[in-house]
């Protein structure tokens, strides 16, 4: 069982689809898409199955006031999104489930607790685009 922790700003920014014109709208759309993942088994970054038990999304800046869809835990970063992600990862790593962090931010990756697996936004976007298993 795996908890997926998403660096929302990093994932939104990984697709050049005009998100910069409406950061909050792009964030809301991604959060809505993420609600489909808990309870699904996804092909993991290494090919092994990843049973997603929960999804935690960290939002920041102009997007921090976006409504949280039902079934999705949203952490609103009061300051640095990286600080909120690192702190949330530290809290989640102590649970019974594995932790998979989705970010391409190398500096953030260095701040994550030992035992946290990391993958880039491409993996998550591919999972969102694939039909449910």
matplotlib code that plots the C-alpha trace (Angstrom):
import matplotlib.pyplot as plt

x = [0.0, 1.3, 0.6, 1.4, 2.6, 2.3, 4.2, 1.3, 3.1, 5.8, 3.4, 1.2, 4.4, 5.6, 3.1, 3.3, -0.5, -1.0, -1.2, 0.7, -2.3, -4.5, -2.4, -5.4, -7.5, -4.8, -4.3, -8.1, -8.1, -5.2, -6.7, -9.9, -8.0, -6.1, -9.3, -9.4, -6.2, -6.8, -8.0, -6.3, -3.3, -0.9, 2.2, 5.0, 8.0, 10.0, 7.3, 6.1, 2.5, 1.7, -1.6, -2.5, -4.2, -4.2, -3.1, -1.8, -1.4, 0.6, -0.5, 1.2, 1.2, -1.6, -3.2, -3.3, -6.9, -8.2, -11.1, -10.1, -12.1, -13.7, -11.5, -8.2, -6.0, -4.7, -1.9, -1.8, 1.8, 1.7, 5.2, 7.6, 6.0, 9.2, 9.2, 5.6, 6.4, 9.5, 7.5, 4.5, 6.9, 8.5, 5.1, 3.9, 7.1, 6.3, 3.0, 2.4, 2.3, 5.1, 5.6, 6.0, 6.8, 6.1, 8.4, 11.2, 12.7, 16.2, 16.7, 13.4, 14.5, 17.6, 15.4, 13.1, 13.3, 15.2, 12.8, 10.7, 10.6, 10.6, 9.4, 8.9, 5.7, 5.8, 4.9, 1.9, 0.6, 0.9, -1.1, -3.8, -4.0, -4.2, -7.5, -8.3, -7.1]
y = [0.0, 3.4, 7.0, 9.3, 12.8, 15.3, 18.5, 20.1, 23.2, 21.0, 18.7, 21.6, 23.3, 20.3, 20.6, 23.8, 24.0, 27.6, 27.0, 30.3, 32.2, 30.7, 28.9, 28.4, 26.9, 24.6, 23.5, 22.8, 20.7, 18.6, 18.1, 16.9, 14.4, 13.2, 12.1, 9.1, 7.6, 6.5, 2.8, 2.2, 0.0, 1.8, 0.6, 2.0, 4.0, 0.8, -1.4, -2.9, -2.4, 0.6, 0.2, 3.8, 3.9, 7.7, 10.8, 14.0, 17.1, 20.2, 23.5, 26.9, 30.5, 31.7, 28.2, 27.7, 28.7, 26.3, 24.1, 20.6, 17.9, 15.2, 12.3, 14.2, 15.6, 19.0, 20.6, 24.4, 25.7, 29.0, 29.8, 27.6, 24.7, 22.7, 23.3, 22.0, 19.0, 18.0, 18.3, 16.4, 13.6, 13.4, 12.9, 10.4, 8.3, 7.2, 5.5, 1.9, 2.6, 3.2, 6.8, 7.8, 11.5, 13.1, 15.9, 16.8, 19.3, 18.1, 20.3, 19.0, 15.4, 16.0, 17.1, 14.0, 11.5, 8.2, 5.6, 7.9, 6.8, 9.6, 9.9, 12.7, 14.3, 12.3, 9.1, 10.8, 12.4, 9.1, 7.4, 10.1, 9.7, 5.9, 4.1, 2.7, -0.9]
z = [0.0, -1.0, -0.1, -3.1, -2.1, -5.0, -5.6, -7.4, -8.6, -10.1, -11.8, -13.2, -14.4, -16.3, -19.1, -21.3, -21.6, -20.6, -16.8, -16.2, -17.3, -14.6, -11.9, -9.6, -12.4, -13.5, -9.9, -9.5, -12.7, -11.5, -8.1, -9.6, -11.8, -8.7, -7.0, -9.4, -8.1, -4.5, -4.6, -8.0, -8.7, -10.9, -12.7, -10.6, -11.9, -11.7, -13.3, -10.0, -9.1, -6.8, -4.9, -4.1, -0.7, -0.3, -2.2, -0.5, -2.7, -1.6, -3.1, -2.7, -3.8, -6.0, -5.9, -2.1, -1.8, -4.4, -3.1, -2.1, -3.8, -1.7, -0.9, -1.4, 1.4, 0.4, 2.3, 1.9, 2.1, 4.1, 2.7, 0.8, -1.0, -0.6, 3.2, 3.3, 1.1, 3.2, 6.4, 5.1, 3.8, 7.2, 8.8, 6.2, 6.3, 9.8, 8.7, 7.8, 4.0, 1.6, 0.5, -3.2, -3.7, -7.2, -8.0, -10.4, -7.9, -7.2, -4.2, -2.7, -3.4, -1.3, 1.7, 1.7, 4.5, 3.9, 2.7, 0.6, -3.1, -5.7, -9.2, -11.7, -12.9, -16.1, -14.2, -12.6, -15.8, -17.6, -14.9, -15.1, -18.9, -18.8, -18.4, -15.0, -14.3]

ax = plt.figure().add_subplot(projection="3d")
ax.plot(x, y, z, "-o")
ax.set_aspect("equal")
plt.show()
